[in-house]
Amino acid sequence: MENSEKRVLLVEDDRFLRRACEASLRQRGLAVTTAADGEEGLRLARSELPDLILLDMLMPKLSGLEVLRALRGEDATRAVPVLILSNSSRESDIAEVTALGISGYFVKSNLSLQELGELVGRLLANPT
């Protein structure tokens, strides 16, 4: 399947990071939809059923954790791979979302767009 057929939902409230990630993923031939808060992200996840979701943890309206719990509680979105983008590197935060079934966890201060793009590409090529 071509990358252009793959749809990524990017849920991130930081405009600069959202635009940088979006541009990087589009350069890889992916179709990217963005949301600036958790409520919009959850609505888009339900309506668009993306192949992968990049999810910030601290956002207005609904937190990433609330969005992830809702996604995992619904048949239509339960199996969609989710990559977490967070400012927190606390073990308890990572453990909490890992228990809900995520495909990866990026600490924003360590985020490399190259590394993120490569992981997204691998996950889309081999969904688990």
NORZI-V753602 format. One line per field, one symbol per residue. ss: DSSP state (~ for helix, > for strand, _ for the rest). phi: phi as a letter, one per 30 degrees, with the letter a starting at -180 (. if undefined). psi: psi as a letter, one per 30 degrees, with the letter a starting at -180 (. if undefined). Layout:
ss = ???
phi = ???
psi = ???
This chain:
ss = __~~~_>>>>>___~~~~~~~~~~~~~___>>>>>__~~~~~~~~~~~___>>>>>_______~~~~~~~~~________>>>>>>____~~~~~~~~~____>>>>~~~__~~~~~~~~~~~~~___
phi = .dedddcccccaddeddedddeddddddicdccbbcaddddddddddchddabcbdccbdibdedddddddddcedcecddbcccbdccdedddddddddicclbcdedcdcdddddddeeddddbdc
psi = kkeffkkkkjjkfjeeeeeeeeeeeefggkjkklkfleeeeeeeeeefilfkkkklejlldkleeeeeeeeffkeffegkkkkkklfkgkeeeeeeeeffilfljkkefgkkeeeeeeeeeeeeeik.
